[in-house]
Amino acid sequence: MNITFAVIGKTVDNYLKTGESIYLKRLKKYVKIDMIEVPQVKKPGGYKPSEQKKHEAKNLKKLIQKSDYIILLDESGKQYKSEQFAKMLQQLINQGTKNLLFIAGGPYGFDDDIINTANTKLSLSRMTFSHQMVRFIFLEQLYRAFTIIKGEPYHNK
């Protein structure tokens, strides 16, 4: 399985960049993974939220392949315990999913075009996190899921 984690914009805080790189490196033991930063669309004076989502969708669509199983990280998505998330990943692996694309949207969420393209949505919490924090938290949870799948002691329960 190949995993791509697409995010809008760059991480600016060094402590989060460090955390992201630690978990990306750890994940490579289990799966081929790439994190792609899609440039954040900027305009002097700014865009209306709906316009910004449309511009982000246009850039995200360039990454999407027909064979991708797409999971949006979205506050309205399904919430899982870590063990349940690992089970869901294992089911995708067992079904022969080749390309798994996780997408973390911009500050206003997703355009309907991207929502309609997705297979499902995943919520990390009922709480709101900055987009930079979401990246770090998600990568840690993805790593945790693979250690659960492999029966390794990282996840102590």
LUMROZA-328946 format. One record per residue (C-alpha): residue number from 1; residue in one letter; chain; x negated, z, y negated. Coordinates in Angstrom, 3 decimals. Example, Ala and Ser with C-alpha at 12.3 -4.5 7.8 and 13.67 -1.06 7.14 Angstrom:
# residues 2
<pt pos="1" code="A" unit="A" c1="-12.300" c3="7.800" c2="4.500"/>
<pt pos="2" code="S" unit="A" c1="-13.670" c3="7.140" c2="1.060"/>
END
This chain:
# residues 157
<pt pos="1" code="M" unit="A" c1="0.000" c3="0.000" c2="0.000"/>
<pt pos="2" code="N" unit="A" c1="-1.121" c3="-0.785" c2="-3.523"/>
<pt pos="3" code="I" unit="A" c1="0.061" c3="1.424" c2="-6.368"/>
<pt pos="4" code="T" unit="A" c1="0.064" c3="0.453" c2="-10.014"/>
<pt pos="5" code="F" unit="A" c1="0.858" c3="3.015" c2="-12.668"/>
<pt pos="6" code="A" unit="A" c1="1.795" c3="1.230" c2="-15.903"/>
<pt pos="7" code="V" unit="A" c1="1.937" c3="3.267" c2="-19.103"/>
<pt pos="8" code="I" unit="A" c1="2.678" c3="2.438" c2="-22.722"/>
<pt pos="9" code="G" unit="A" c1="-0.200" c3="3.135" c2="-25.112"/>
<pt pos="10" code="K" unit="A" c1="-3.409" c3="5.059" c2="-24.673"/>
<pt pos="11" code="T" unit="A" c1="-4.163" c3="8.685" c2="-23.925"/>
<pt pos="12" code="V" unit="A" c1="-5.952" c3="10.123" c2="-26.942"/>
<pt pos="13" code="D" unit="A" c1="-6.567" c3="13.756" c2="-25.934"/>
<pt pos="14" code="N" unit="A" c1="-9.861" c3="14.075" c2="-24.064"/>
<pt pos="15" code="Y" unit="A" c1="-8.699" c3="16.896" c2="-21.786"/>
<pt pos="16" code="L" unit="A" c1="-5.855" c3="14.685" c2="-20.542"/>
<pt pos="17" code="K" unit="A" c1="-8.142" c3="11.660" c2="-20.134"/>
<pt pos="18" code="T" unit="A" c1="-10.414" c3="13.848" c2="-18.011"/>
<pt pos="19" code="G" unit="A" c1="-7.481" c3="15.028" c2="-15.893"/>
<pt pos="20" code="E" unit="A" c1="-6.212" c3="11.480" c2="-15.407"/>
<pt pos="21" code="S" unit="A" c1="-9.621" c3="10.259" c2="-14.262"/>
<pt pos="22" code="I" unit="A" c1="-10.017" c3="13.207" c2="-11.847"/>
<pt pos="23" code="Y" unit="A" c1="-6.709" c3="12.458" c2="-10.111"/>
<pt pos="24" code="L" unit="A" c1="-7.200" c3="8.687" c2="-10.122"/>
<pt pos="25" code="K" unit="A" c1="-10.558" c3="9.230" c2="-8.405"/>
<pt pos="26" code="R" unit="A" c1="-9.014" c3="11.621" c2="-5.860"/>
<pt pos="27" code="L" unit="A" c1="-6.154" c3="9.218" c2="-5.133"/>
<pt pos="28" code="K" unit="A" c1="-8.537" c3="6.398" c2="-4.239"/>
<pt pos="29" code="K" unit="A" c1="-9.259" c3="8.313" c2="-1.011"/>
<pt pos="30" code="Y" unit="A" c1="-5.670" c3="7.582" c2="0.095"/>
<pt pos="31" code="V" unit="A" c1="-4.486" c3="4.421" c2="-1.620"/>
<pt pos="32" code="K" unit="A" c1="-5.534" c3="1.531" c2="-3.816"/>
<pt pos="33" code="I" unit="A" c1="-4.349" c3="2.567" c2="-7.275"/>
<pt pos="34" code="D" unit="A" c1="-4.696" c3="1.097" c2="-10.739"/>
<pt pos="35" code="M" unit="A" c1="-3.547" c3="2.551" c2="-14.030"/>
<pt pos="36" code="I" unit="A" c1="-2.724" c3="-0.080" c2="-16.627"/>
<pt pos="37" code="E" unit="A" c1="-2.284" c3="0.803" c2="-20.273"/>
<pt pos="38" code="V" unit="A" c1="0.166" c3="-1.594" c2="-21.903"/>
<pt pos="39" code="P" unit="A" c1="-0.574" c3="-1.807" c2="-25.631"/>
<pt pos="40" code="Q" unit="A" c1="1.863" c3="0.135" c2="-27.769"/>
<pt pos="41" code="V" unit="A" c1="3.703" c3="-2.206" c2="-30.109"/>
<pt pos="42" code="K" unit="A" c1="3.117" c3="-1.299" c2="-33.737"/>
<pt pos="43" code="K" unit="A" c1="4.457" c3="-2.681" c2="-36.969"/>
<pt pos="44" code="P" unit="A" c1="3.878" c3="-1.460" c2="-40.505"/>
<pt pos="45" code="G" unit="A" c1="6.957" c3="0.580" c2="-41.320"/>
<pt pos="46" code="G" unit="A" c1="7.809" c3="0.801" c2="-37.625"/>
<pt pos="47" code="Y" unit="A" c1="10.447" c3="-0.742" c2="-35.408"/>
<pt pos="48" code="K" unit="A" c1="13.910" c3="0.524" c2="-34.723"/>
<pt pos="49" code="P" unit="A" c1="13.956" c3="2.209" c2="-31.282"/>
<pt pos="50" code="S" unit="A" c1="15.910" c3="-0.673" c2="-29.724"/>
<pt pos="51" code="E" unit="A" c1="13.426" c3="-3.228" c2="-31.098"/>
<pt pos="52" code="Q" unit="A" c1="10.462" c3="-1.225" c2="-29.877"/>
<pt pos="53" code="K" unit="A" c1="11.968" c3="-0.971" c2="-26.374"/>
<pt pos="54" code="K" unit="A" c1="12.501" c3="-4.751" c2="-26.327"/>
<pt pos="55" code="H" unit="A" c1="8.872" c3="-5.402" c2="-27.301"/>
<pt pos="56" code="E" unit="A" c1="7.627" c3="-2.939" c2="-24.671"/>
<pt pos="57" code="A" unit="A" c1="9.877" c3="-4.566" c2="-22.055"/>
<pt pos="58" code="K" unit="A" c1="8.419" c3="-7.977" c2="-22.871"/>
<pt pos="59" code="N" unit="A" c1="4.895" c3="-6.628" c2="-22.272"/>
<pt pos="60" code="L" unit="A" c1="5.890" c3="-4.754" c2="-19.117"/>
<pt pos="61" code="K" unit="A" c1="7.596" c3="-7.834" c2="-17.630"/>
<pt pos="62" code="K" unit="A" c1="4.205" c3="-9.577" c2="-17.623"/>
<pt pos="63" code="L" unit="A" c1="3.006" c3="-6.998" c2="-15.057"/>
<pt pos="64" code="I" unit="A" c1="5.984" c3="-7.122" c2="-12.724"/>
<pt pos="65" code="Q" unit="A" c1="5.726" c3="-9.208" c2="-9.562"/>
<pt pos="66" code="K" unit="A" c1="8.680" c3="-10.149" c2="-7.361"/>
<pt pos="67" code="S" unit="A" c1="7.195" c3="-8.163" c2="-4.479"/>
<pt pos="68" code="D" unit="A" c1="6.955" c3="-4.912" c2="-6.500"/>
<pt pos="69" code="Y" unit="A" c1="9.043" c3="-1.880" c2="-5.661"/>
<pt pos="70" code="I" unit="A" c1="9.606" c3="-0.480" c2="-9.147"/>
<pt pos="71" code="I" unit="A" c1="10.085" c3="3.201" c2="-9.949"/>
<pt pos="72" code="L" unit="A" c1="10.669" c3="4.192" c2="-13.563"/>
<pt pos="73" code="L" unit="A" c1="9.589" c3="7.626" c2="-14.735"/>
<pt pos="74" code="D" unit="A" c1="12.703" c3="8.495" c2="-16.690"/>
<pt pos="75" code="E" unit="A" c1="14.454" c3="11.703" c2="-17.682"/>
<pt pos="76" code="S" unit="A" c1="17.691" c3="10.436" c2="-16.125"/>
<pt pos="77" code="G" unit="A" c1="16.016" c3="9.780" c2="-12.765"/>
<pt pos="78" code="K" unit="A" c1="16.244" c3="11.724" c2="-9.535"/>
<pt pos="79" code="Q" unit="A" c1="14.263" c3="14.945" c2="-9.303"/>
<pt pos="80" code="Y" unit="A" c1="12.328" c3="15.840" c2="-6.172"/>
<pt pos="81" code="K" unit="A" c1="10.457" c3="18.832" c2="-4.904"/>
<pt pos="82" code="S" unit="A" c1="6.870" c3="17.874" c2="-4.064"/>
<pt pos="83" code="E" unit="A" c1="7.628" c3="17.731" c2="-0.342"/>
<pt pos="84" code="Q" unit="A" c1="10.648" c3="15.475" c2="-0.960"/>
<pt pos="85" code="F" unit="A" c1="8.573" c3="13.154" c2="-3.147"/>
<pt pos="86" code="A" unit="A" c1="5.965" c3="12.934" c2="-0.372"/>
<pt pos="87" code="K" unit="A" c1="8.729" c3="12.118" c2="2.138"/>
<pt pos="88" code="M" unit="A" c1="10.070" c3="9.370" c2="-0.144"/>
<pt pos="89" code="L" unit="A" c1="6.570" c3="7.876" c2="-0.442"/>
<pt pos="90" code="Q" unit="A" c1="6.097" c3="8.046" c2="3.329"/>
<pt pos="91" code="Q" unit="A" c1="9.405" c3="6.212" c2="3.813"/>
<pt pos="92" code="L" unit="A" c1="8.246" c3="3.444" c2="1.456"/>
<pt pos="93" code="I" unit="A" c1="4.973" c3="3.191" c2="3.391"/>
<pt pos="94" code="N" unit="A" c1="6.867" c3="3.082" c2="6.711"/>
<pt pos="95" code="Q" unit="A" c1="9.154" c3="0.339" c2="5.367"/>
<pt pos="96" code="G" unit="A" c1="6.080" c3="-1.778" c2="4.685"/>
<pt pos="97" code="T" unit="A" c1="6.173" c3="-1.601" c2="0.892"/>
<pt pos="98" code="K" unit="A" c1="3.055" c3="-3.455" c2="-0.246"/>
<pt pos="99" code="N" unit="A" c1="3.202" c3="-3.015" c2="-4.028"/>
<pt pos="100" code="L" unit="A" c1="4.575" c3="0.108" c2="-5.627"/>
<pt pos="101" code="L" unit="A" c1="4.848" c3="-0.001" c2="-9.420"/>
<pt pos="102" code="F" unit="A" c1="5.482" c3="3.218" c2="-11.320"/>
<pt pos="103" code="I" unit="A" c1="6.222" c3="2.754" c2="-15.019"/>
<pt pos="104" code="A" unit="A" c1="6.095" c3="5.419" c2="-17.729"/>
<pt pos="105" code="G" unit="A" c1="7.915" c3="4.091" c2="-20.772"/>
<pt pos="106" code="G" unit="A" c1="7.349" c3="4.537" c2="-24.447"/>
<pt pos="107" code="P" unit="A" c1="8.735" c3="7.257" c2="-26.714"/>
<pt pos="108" code="Y" unit="A" c1="12.266" c3="5.803" c2="-26.701"/>
<pt pos="109" code="G" unit="A" c1="12.550" c3="5.138" c2="-22.991"/>
<pt pos="110" code="F" unit="A" c1="13.269" c3="1.760" c2="-21.414"/>
<pt pos="111" code="D" unit="A" c1="15.051" c3="-1.378" c2="-22.469"/>
<pt pos="112" code="D" unit="A" c1="18.004" c3="-2.350" c2="-20.252"/>
<pt pos="113" code="D" unit="A" c1="16.015" c3="-5.359" c2="-19.036"/>
<pt pos="114" code="I" unit="A" c1="13.467" c3="-3.034" c2="-17.408"/>
<pt pos="115" code="I" unit="A" c1="16.117" c3="-0.595" c2="-16.166"/>
<pt pos="116" code="N" unit="A" c1="17.952" c3="-3.453" c2="-14.440"/>
<pt pos="117" code="T" unit="A" c1="14.713" c3="-4.641" c2="-12.805"/>
<pt pos="118" code="A" unit="A" c1="13.866" c3="-1.215" c2="-11.331"/>
<pt pos="119" code="N" unit="A" c1="14.624" c3="-0.132" c2="-7.794"/>
<pt pos="120" code="T" unit="A" c1="15.012" c3="3.517" c2="-8.788"/>
<pt pos="121" code="K" unit="A" c1="14.209" c3="6.150" c2="-11.394"/>
<pt pos="122" code="L" unit="A" c1="12.251" c3="9.370" c2="-10.994"/>
<pt pos="123" code="S" unit="A" c1="12.392" c3="12.399" c2="-13.278"/>
<pt pos="124" code="L" unit="A" c1="9.440" c3="14.797" c2="-13.324"/>
<pt pos="125" code="S" unit="A" c1="11.451" c3="17.610" c2="-14.890"/>
<pt pos="126" code="R" unit="A" c1="14.486" c3="18.442" c2="-16.966"/>
<pt pos="127" code="M" unit="A" c1="12.003" c3="19.414" c2="-19.664"/>
<pt pos="128" code="T" unit="A" c1="10.566" c3="16.873" c2="-22.071"/>
<pt pos="129" code="F" unit="A" c1="6.814" c3="16.190" c2="-21.969"/>
<pt pos="130" code="S" unit="A" c1="4.683" c3="14.058" c2="-24.240"/>
<pt pos="131" code="H" unit="A" c1="3.949" c3="10.631" c2="-22.808"/>
<pt pos="132" code="Q" unit="A" c1="0.320" c3="11.636" c2="-22.421"/>
<pt pos="133" code="M" unit="A" c1="1.266" c3="14.762" c2="-20.446"/>
<pt pos="134" code="V" unit="A" c1="3.600" c3="12.740" c2="-18.200"/>
<pt pos="135" code="R" unit="A" c1="0.648" c3="10.623" c2="-17.064"/>
<pt pos="136" code="F" unit="A" c1="-1.427" c3="13.621" c2="-16.075"/>
<pt pos="137" code="I" unit="A" c1="1.469" c3="15.462" c2="-14.404"/>
<pt pos="138" code="F" unit="A" c1="2.573" c3="12.368" c2="-12.488"/>
<pt pos="139" code="L" unit="A" c1="-0.942" c3="11.585" c2="-11.203"/>
<pt pos="140" code="E" unit="A" c1="-1.326" c3="15.172" c2="-10.007"/>
<pt pos="141" code="Q" unit="A" c1="2.025" c3="15.003" c2="-8.211"/>
<pt pos="142" code="L" unit="A" c1="1.145" c3="11.669" c2="-6.638"/>
<pt pos="143" code="Y" unit="A" c1="-2.116" c3="13.163" c2="-5.377"/>
<pt pos="144" code="R" unit="A" c1="-0.241" c3="16.223" c2="-4.098"/>
<pt pos="145" code="A" unit="A" c1="2.205" c3="13.945" c2="-2.251"/>
<pt pos="146" code="F" unit="A" c1="-0.600" c3="12.165" c2="-0.424"/>
<pt pos="147" code="T" unit="A" c1="-2.204" c3="15.464" c2="0.594"/>
<pt pos="148" code="I" unit="A" c1="1.189" c3="16.565" c2="1.960"/>
<pt pos="149" code="I" unit="A" c1="1.526" c3="13.286" c2="3.878"/>
<pt pos="150" code="K" unit="A" c1="-1.961" c3="13.777" c2="5.352"/>
<pt pos="151" code="G" unit="A" c1="-1.358" c3="17.465" c2="6.124"/>
<pt pos="152" code="E" unit="A" c1="-4.227" c3="18.580" c2="3.906"/>
<pt pos="153" code="P" unit="A" c1="-4.369" c3="22.078" c2="2.387"/>
<pt pos="154" code="Y" unit="A" c1="-4.118" c3="21.146" c2="-1.327"/>
<pt pos="155" code="H" unit="A" c1="-0.389" c3="21.905" c2="-1.330"/>
<pt pos="156" code="N" unit="A" c1="-0.097" c3="25.520" c2="-0.256"/>
<pt pos="157" code="K" unit="A" c1="3.421" c3="26.578" c2="0.528"/>
END
